[in-house]
Amino acid sequence: MRREKKSTEHFYVDVPIFNMEVNVFIGKREDFSGWLSSCFEVKDPKLEESAEAAEGLVFELEDYGYVGHVGMFLNDFKAKLETEKHTALGTLAHECVHAAKSVCSSRGMPFDEENEELSAYLVGFLVQKILDKVEKLKKKS
């Protein structure tokens, strides 16, 4: 009997140097708002509207009272890695820049040219950790 591939995944990427987590949701747009409200009790129509049009989205859960958390939505990312790899990786890098900015900002650190090396390291760290987790999920399915 063949197992059906799971299209929706949620995992955390720990960013220990900043004592934060990036909460990553990979799945279909239509499943995102249900996951968001079930995990975080966030009811923000603007956030849901943004997700309806986006391939990816980063949002600060601190705005909703969840200190130390940044959220990331990647629309159908696992499937797109198979069919549109370069586009999917570009989306991931793009969203990781936003996530890194949110992490730095939440800790009072500017995300600018004076902190360019830290910013670049953090973006690379997030990309690597997310890809590592996605690879593990693919092996399980």
Secondary structure, 3 states (H helix, E strand, C coil): CCCCCCCCEEEEEEEHHHCEEEEEEEECHHHHHHHHHHHHCCCCHHHHHHHHHCCEEEEEHHHHCCCCEEEEEEECHHHHHHHCHHHHHHHHHHHHHHHHHHHHHHCCCCCCHHHHHHHHHHHHHHHHHHHHHHHHHHHHC
